[in-house]
Amino acid sequence: MTTTTDKHTSPASPIKSTKGGLSIKRIFSTQGENALDSVDWERRDAVIKNPQGESVFEQKDVEFPTDWSLLATNVVASKYFYGDQTNAYLDPDEGGREYSLRQLIHRVTRTITDWGHKQGYFSTQQDA
């Protein structure tokens, strides 16, 4: 797969590759540094209540960026965290539930990267 861009595309757009596959210029991160370490994180409780004030979802001690709203925390924790809530005390790899946005981001980016490798989307390992 060869992709081209013109002067009107964003810097993050794919650039032409002679090897086939996407070649992506690093812009928003630094090689060797975890981008998630540049974010301030905090633990909080995610709780959603019905109009009668009864809890319909609750997960204590979840980890999110400090500048995320409680609404965003509640939506992501209730809809997108992977795993059985009854096993929230276990690690997700052992049948537990995710408790941090970091885990969710890692799971999603790892999956997309793995699929991209298997389907030949990337020009080099560094482009993934």
Number of C-alpha atoms within 10 A of each C-alpha: 13 16 14 12 12 8 6 7 11 9 13 11 16 18 18 17 17 12 12 15 22 24 24 19 13 12 8 7 11 9 8 6 9 10 11 14 9 9 12 10 17 14 14 15 15 21 19 17 11 9 7 6 8 10 11 10 14 15 18 13 13 17 20 23 16 13 10 11 10 15 12 12 20 19 14 16 27 18 8 12 20 17 18 13 18 11 14 16 12 16 13 17 9 9 16 17 22 26 25 20 20 15 16 17 13 12 15 11 13 13 12 13 17 13 12 15 17 10 10 14 18 22 20 16 9 11 16 17
